[in-house]
Amino acid sequence: MVRKSFLNGMARISVFLGVMSILGVAAFHFPEYLTTPALREHYQQYQVRTLLYTGMVLASILAPIALFFSEKKLHALLGLCCVMLAWLAGGADVSYGDQVRDARFYISLDWVLLDLTIIATLFINIEMFFRLKKDQGVLRPGWQVDLTHYVANHIFNGAIVFLLFLPAQWLAAQISLGELRHTVSGLPLFVQVPLIMLVTDIAQYWVHRAFHRVPLLWRFHRIHHSVEQMDWLAGSRLHIVDVLLTRSISLMPMVVLGFSNEAINFYLPILALQSVFIHCNLEFEFRWLDKILTTPHYHHWHHTRDENCIDRNFAISLPLLDLLFGTYYCPKGKWPREYGLVGKSIKGGYLAHLMAPFRKDSV
């Protein structure tokens, strides 16, 4: 049984690596349209080529083995076809030269591939060794939908970041806080980052709470709560309207108060990693830390379908806010038995999720 599961897993991994390979090669062929200008400044070509080459070699090894020995032969065949196309298209040797023209419109394919590879590698390995739900596999039901949400919410990263900061920049221009902004931006980095976490989390707490209490907003946020098995990918199930409204409002105090770009760029990756971590299928119970920083134990109770425990734990980073406003719930030694929506669930794939808030029967 273990051998069968292992071989089927190899087939699925070969598909993932094959698709990633062909997308990576495409990004090298058309960097001006498929890569992020700001991100290209932070990585070297040889680093990405090494990563691409490694993935292609692994896919070339796993796919044939899975094709002969696993039950998922179609998966293995798809993975093999994709990686062969990647090799035929030039593989990791495709060159785009030293100068790349910045296109007016681009897709952040490099961001998606690099971010997904790093996060998946890190958190899948952690979950394999410290799994909370022992019977839950790496590829649990619904992972394809959540992966689609992940890609859809990251592929237009440049445009989304622009839209997220636009309201905050407009508000900053309307409010004259010149002296305060100068003082805040001059604070040491180790002071600015915790302050950003505090002011951002205060805003995000109330926005998050509003998405649960206001029926119109809940139509969009319920998509996130429709996930019924928690893991590193579960947090990606977010409606684009939810993403834009929640994050743009939450970023307002950070921008208005004038925190430095260095501090903001330091904080945002921490927030991204934490958002993945708190949804993970991990058995860690930090006990005392549950009241200081958000953890899987704390956040899993936010996703429970137990009617006696819903609408709790709204904080994204600091549970102190839930303690302060009476919405904290994190019993020691206990975990939710079931996750998801109370009552009617949301069926279908990504497009069904995208259209669900606009349906008359949406609650």
C-alpha positions as CSV (number, residue, x, y, z in Angstrom):
1,M,0.0,0.0,0.0
2,V,2.8,2.4,0.9
3,R,4.7,1.5,-2.3
4,K,1.5,2.1,-4.4
5,S,1.0,5.5,-2.8
6,F,4.6,6.4,-3.2
7,L,4.5,5.5,-7.0
8,N,1.3,7.4,-7.5
9,G,2.9,10.4,-5.7
10,M,5.8,10.2,-8.1
11,A,3.4,10.5,-11.0
12,R,1.8,13.6,-9.6
13,I,5.2,15.2,-8.8
14,S,6.3,14.5,-12.4
15,V,3.3,16.4,-13.7
16,F,4.0,19.3,-11.3
17,L,7.7,19.4,-12.3
18,G,6.9,19.0,-16.0
19,V,4.4,21.9,-16.1
20,M,6.8,24.1,-14.0
21,S,9.6,23.2,-16.4
22,I,7.8,24.2,-19.6
23,L,6.5,27.4,-17.9
24,G,10.1,28.2,-16.8
25,V,11.5,27.7,-20.3
26,A,8.7,30.0,-21.7
27,A,9.7,32.7,-19.2
28,F,13.3,32.5,-20.5
29,H,12.0,32.8,-24.1
30,F,9.7,35.8,-23.4
31,P,11.2,37.6,-20.3
32,E,9.7,41.0,-21.1
33,Y,6.2,39.6,-21.0
34,L,6.4,36.7,-18.5
35,T,8.7,38.0,-15.8
36,T,8.6,40.8,-13.2
37,P,10.9,43.7,-13.7
38,A,11.4,44.5,-10.0
39,L,12.0,40.8,-9.2
40,R,14.6,40.3,-12.0
41,E,16.8,42.8,-10.1
42,H,17.0,40.4,-7.1
43,Y,18.0,37.1,-8.7
44,Q,20.8,36.0,-11.0
45,Q,20.2,34.0,-14.2
46,Y,22.4,31.2,-13.1
47,Q,20.4,30.7,-9.9
48,V,17.1,30.3,-11.9
49,R,18.8,28.2,-14.5
50,T,20.1,25.8,-11.9
51,L,16.7,25.5,-10.3
52,L,15.0,24.9,-13.7
53,Y,17.6,22.3,-14.8
54,T,17.2,20.4,-11.5
55,G,13.4,20.3,-11.9
56,M,13.7,19.1,-15.5
57,V,16.2,16.3,-14.6
58,L,13.9,15.1,-11.7
59,A,10.9,15.1,-13.9
60,S,12.8,13.2,-16.6
61,I,13.6,10.5,-14.0
62,L,10.3,10.3,-12.1
63,A,8.0,10.4,-15.1
64,P,9.3,7.2,-16.9
65,I,9.4,5.3,-13.6
66,A,5.8,6.3,-12.7
67,L,4.7,5.5,-16.3
68,F,5.8,1.9,-15.9
69,F,5.0,1.2,-12.3
70,S,2.3,3.5,-11.0
71,E,-1.5,3.5,-11.5
72,K,-1.5,7.2,-12.5
73,K,-0.1,6.5,-16.0
74,L,-1.9,9.5,-17.5
75,H,-0.4,11.8,-14.9
76,A,3.1,10.3,-15.6
77,L,2.6,10.6,-19.4
78,L,1.5,14.2,-19.1
79,G,4.6,15.0,-16.9
80,L,6.8,13.2,-19.4
81,C,5.3,15.1,-22.4
82,C,5.7,18.5,-20.6
83,V,9.3,17.9,-19.7
84,M,10.2,16.7,-23.2
85,L,8.6,19.8,-24.6
86,A,10.7,21.8,-22.2
87,W,13.9,20.1,-23.3
88,L,13.0,20.6,-27.0
89,A,12.2,24.2,-26.4
90,G,15.8,24.8,-25.2
91,G,15.7,23.7,-21.6
92,A,17.7,25.7,-19.1
93,D,20.1,26.9,-21.9
94,V,17.7,29.5,-23.4
95,S,19.4,32.9,-23.3
96,Y,17.7,36.3,-23.3
97,G,20.9,38.4,-23.1
98,D,21.9,41.0,-20.6
99,Q,19.2,43.6,-21.5
100,V,15.5,42.9,-21.3
101,R,13.0,45.5,-22.5
102,D,10.3,46.2,-19.9
103,A,6.8,45.7,-21.4
104,R,3.9,47.9,-20.5
105,F,1.9,44.8,-19.6
106,Y,3.5,41.6,-18.2
107,I,2.6,38.5,-16.3
108,S,4.5,37.6,-13.1
109,L,5.2,34.1,-14.1
110,D,8.7,34.1,-12.5
111,W,7.2,35.3,-9.2
112,V,4.7,32.4,-9.3
113,L,7.2,29.8,-10.1
114,L,9.9,30.9,-7.7
115,D,7.5,31.6,-4.8
116,L,5.6,28.4,-5.3
117,T,8.7,26.3,-5.5
118,I,10.2,27.7,-2.4
119,I,7.1,27.7,-0.3
120,A,5.9,24.2,-1.5
121,T,9.4,22.7,-0.8
122,L,9.6,24.2,2.6
123,F,6.1,23.6,4.0
124,I,5.4,20.2,2.3
125,N,8.5,18.8,4.0
126,I,7.6,20.2,7.3
127,E,4.0,18.8,7.1
128,M,5.4,15.4,6.1
129,F,7.3,15.1,9.4
130,F,4.9,16.9,11.8
131,R,1.5,16.2,10.3
132,L,-1.6,16.9,12.4
133,K,-4.1,14.9,10.4
134,K,-2.1,11.7,9.8
135,D,-4.4,10.3,7.2
136,Q,-4.3,13.5,5.1
137,G,-2.0,13.2,2.1
138,V,0.1,15.9,0.5
139,L,-2.4,16.1,-2.4
140,R,-5.6,16.3,-0.4
141,P,-9.0,16.8,-2.1
142,G,-9.4,20.2,-3.5
143,W,-5.7,21.0,-3.9
144,Q,-6.2,21.7,-7.6
145,V,-8.7,24.4,-6.9
146,D,-6.5,26.0,-4.3
147,L,-3.5,25.9,-6.5
148,T,-5.5,27.7,-9.2
149,H,-6.5,30.3,-6.6
150,Y,-2.8,30.7,-5.8
151,V,-1.7,31.1,-9.4
152,A,-4.6,33.5,-10.2
153,N,-3.9,35.7,-7.2
154,H,-0.2,35.9,-8.0
155,I,0.2,35.8,-11.8
156,F,-0.8,39.5,-12.1
157,N,1.3,40.4,-9.1
158,G,2.5,43.8,-10.5
159,A,-1.1,45.0,-11.2
160,I,-2.4,43.7,-7.9
161,V,0.4,45.3,-5.8
162,F,-0.3,48.6,-7.7
163,L,-4.0,48.4,-6.9
164,L,-3.4,47.4,-3.3
165,F,-1.2,50.5,-2.6
166,L,-3.3,53.0,-4.6
167,P,-5.9,53.7,-1.9
168,A,-3.2,54.0,0.8
169,Q,-1.1,56.4,-1.3
170,W,-4.2,58.5,-2.0
171,L,-5.1,58.7,1.7
172,A,-1.5,59.6,2.6
173,A,-1.6,62.5,0.1
174,Q,-4.8,63.8,1.8
175,I,-3.5,63.7,5.3
176,S,-0.6,66.0,6.3
177,L,1.6,64.0,8.7
178,G,4.9,65.3,7.4
179,E,6.8,65.5,10.7
180,L,5.3,62.2,12.0
181,R,6.2,60.4,8.8
182,H,9.8,61.7,8.9
183,T,10.1,60.5,12.5
184,V,8.6,57.1,11.8
185,S,10.8,56.5,8.7
186,G,13.9,57.4,10.7
187,L,13.3,54.7,13.4
188,P,15.6,51.7,13.4
189,L,14.5,48.8,11.3
190,F,14.1,46.5,14.4
191,V,11.6,49.1,15.8
192,Q,9.7,49.8,12.5
193,V,8.9,46.2,11.7
194,P,7.1,45.4,15.0
195,L,5.3,48.7,14.7
196,I,4.2,47.9,11.1
197,M,2.9,44.5,12.4
198,L,0.9,46.2,15.1
199,V,-0.8,49.0,13.1
200,T,-1.4,46.7,10.1
201,D,-2.9,44.0,12.3
202,I,-5.2,46.4,14.1
203,A,-6.6,47.5,10.7
204,Q,-6.7,43.9,9.4
205,Y,-8.5,42.7,12.5
206,W,-11.4,45.0,12.0
207,V,-11.5,44.4,8.2
208,H,-11.5,40.7,8.8
209,R,-14.2,40.9,11.4
210,A,-16.3,43.1,9.1
211,F,-16.0,40.4,6.4
212,H,-17.6,37.9,8.8
213,R,-20.3,40.2,10.0
214,V,-21.4,42.2,7.0
215,P,-23.5,39.9,4.7
216,L,-22.3,41.5,1.4
217,L,-18.6,41.0,2.4
218,W,-19.2,37.5,3.8
219,R,-20.4,36.5,0.3
220,F,-16.7,36.9,-0.8
221,H,-15.0,35.8,2.4
222,R,-16.9,32.5,2.7
223,I,-14.9,31.3,-0.3
224,H,-11.9,31.2,2.0
225,H,-13.8,29.3,4.7
226,S,-15.1,26.7,2.2
227,V,-11.8,24.8,2.5
228,E,-12.4,21.6,4.5
229,Q,-8.9,20.3,4.9
230,M,-6.1,22.6,6.2
231,D,-2.6,22.6,4.8
232,W,0.0,25.0,3.4
233,L,-2.1,25.6,0.3
234,A,-5.5,26.2,2.1
235,G,-4.7,29.9,2.7
236,S,-4.6,30.5,-1.0
237,R,-8.3,30.0,-1.4
238,L,-9.3,33.7,-1.5
239,H,-11.7,35.5,-3.8
240,I,-9.9,38.3,-5.7
241,V,-12.3,40.9,-4.3
242,D,-11.5,39.7,-0.7
243,V,-7.8,40.0,-1.5
244,L,-8.1,43.6,-2.9
245,L,-10.4,45.0,-0.2
246,T,-8.8,43.3,2.8
247,R,-5.2,44.0,1.9
248,S,-5.6,47.5,0.5
249,I,-7.4,48.7,3.6
250,S,-4.9,46.9,5.9
251,L,-2.0,48.6,4.2
252,M,-3.3,52.1,4.7
253,P,-1.9,52.8,8.2
254,M,1.5,51.4,7.1
255,V,1.7,53.8,4.2
256,V,0.0,56.8,5.8
257,L,2.4,56.7,8.8
258,G,5.4,56.8,6.5
259,F,7.3,53.6,7.3
260,S,10.4,53.2,5.2
261,N,10.4,51.0,2.0
262,E,13.1,48.9,3.7
263,A,10.9,48.1,6.6
264,I,7.9,47.4,4.4
265,N,9.9,45.1,2.2
266,F,11.2,43.3,5.3
267,Y,7.7,42.9,6.8
268,L,5.7,41.7,3.7
269,P,7.6,38.5,3.2
270,I,7.2,37.7,6.9
271,L,3.5,38.2,6.6
272,A,3.3,36.0,3.5
273,L,5.2,33.2,5.2
274,Q,3.1,33.5,8.3
275,S,-0.1,33.4,6.3
276,V,1.0,30.1,4.8
277,F,2.3,28.7,8.1
278,I,-0.9,29.3,10.1
279,H,-3.0,27.2,7.7
280,C,-0.6,24.3,7.7
281,N,-1.5,20.7,8.7
282,L,0.9,20.8,11.6
283,E,0.5,19.3,15.1
284,F,2.6,22.0,16.8
285,E,1.0,23.5,19.8
286,F,3.1,26.4,21.1
287,R,0.9,27.0,24.1
288,W,2.3,30.3,25.4
289,L,3.0,31.6,21.9
290,D,-0.7,31.1,20.9
291,K,-1.4,34.4,22.8
292,I,1.5,36.3,21.3
293,L,1.7,35.3,17.6
294,T,-0.7,33.5,15.4
295,T,0.0,29.8,15.1
296,P,-1.7,26.9,13.3
297,H,-3.3,25.8,16.6
298,Y,-4.8,29.3,17.0
299,H,-5.8,29.9,13.4
300,H,-7.3,26.4,12.8
301,W,-10.0,27.3,15.3
302,H,-10.9,30.3,13.1
303,H,-11.7,27.7,10.3
304,T,-13.8,25.3,12.4
305,R,-17.4,24.5,11.4
306,D,-18.4,24.0,15.1
307,E,-21.2,26.6,15.5
308,N,-20.2,27.2,19.1
309,C,-16.7,28.4,18.1
310,I,-17.2,30.3,14.8
311,D,-16.3,34.0,14.4
312,R,-13.3,33.8,16.6
313,N,-9.6,34.5,16.2
314,F,-9.7,37.3,13.6
315,A,-6.1,38.6,14.1
316,I,-3.6,37.8,11.4
317,S,-0.4,38.2,13.4
318,L,-1.2,39.3,17.0
319,P,-3.8,37.3,19.0
320,L,-3.6,40.0,21.7
321,L,-6.2,41.8,19.7
322,D,-8.7,38.9,20.0
323,L,-7.9,38.8,23.8
324,L,-8.6,42.6,24.0
325,F,-11.8,42.5,22.0
326,G,-13.2,39.2,23.4
327,T,-12.9,37.0,20.3
328,Y,-10.0,34.8,21.4
329,Y,-10.6,31.0,21.5
330,C,-7.8,28.5,21.6
331,P,-8.3,25.7,24.1
332,K,-5.1,23.9,25.2
333,G,-4.8,20.3,23.9
334,K,-7.8,20.5,21.6
335,W,-8.0,20.9,17.8
336,P,-11.1,21.4,15.6
337,R,-12.6,18.1,14.4
338,E,-14.0,19.5,11.1
339,Y,-13.3,22.6,9.0
340,G,-15.4,24.5,6.4
341,L,-18.7,26.3,6.2
342,V,-21.7,25.8,8.5
343,G,-24.6,24.7,6.3
344,K,-24.4,24.9,2.5
345,S,-20.9,24.2,1.0
346,I,-19.5,25.6,-2.2
347,K,-19.0,23.1,-4.9
348,G,-17.1,23.3,-8.2
349,G,-13.7,24.7,-9.3
350,Y,-12.1,28.1,-9.4
351,L,-14.7,29.7,-11.7
352,A,-17.5,28.4,-9.5
353,H,-15.8,30.1,-6.5
354,L,-15.3,33.3,-8.5
355,M,-19.0,33.5,-9.4
356,A,-20.4,32.2,-6.1
357,P,-20.7,35.6,-4.4
358,F,-22.9,36.9,-7.2
359,R,-25.3,34.0,-7.1
360,K,-28.8,34.7,-5.6
361,D,-28.5,31.7,-3.3
362,S,-25.2,32.8,-1.8
363,V,-25.4,33.3,1.9
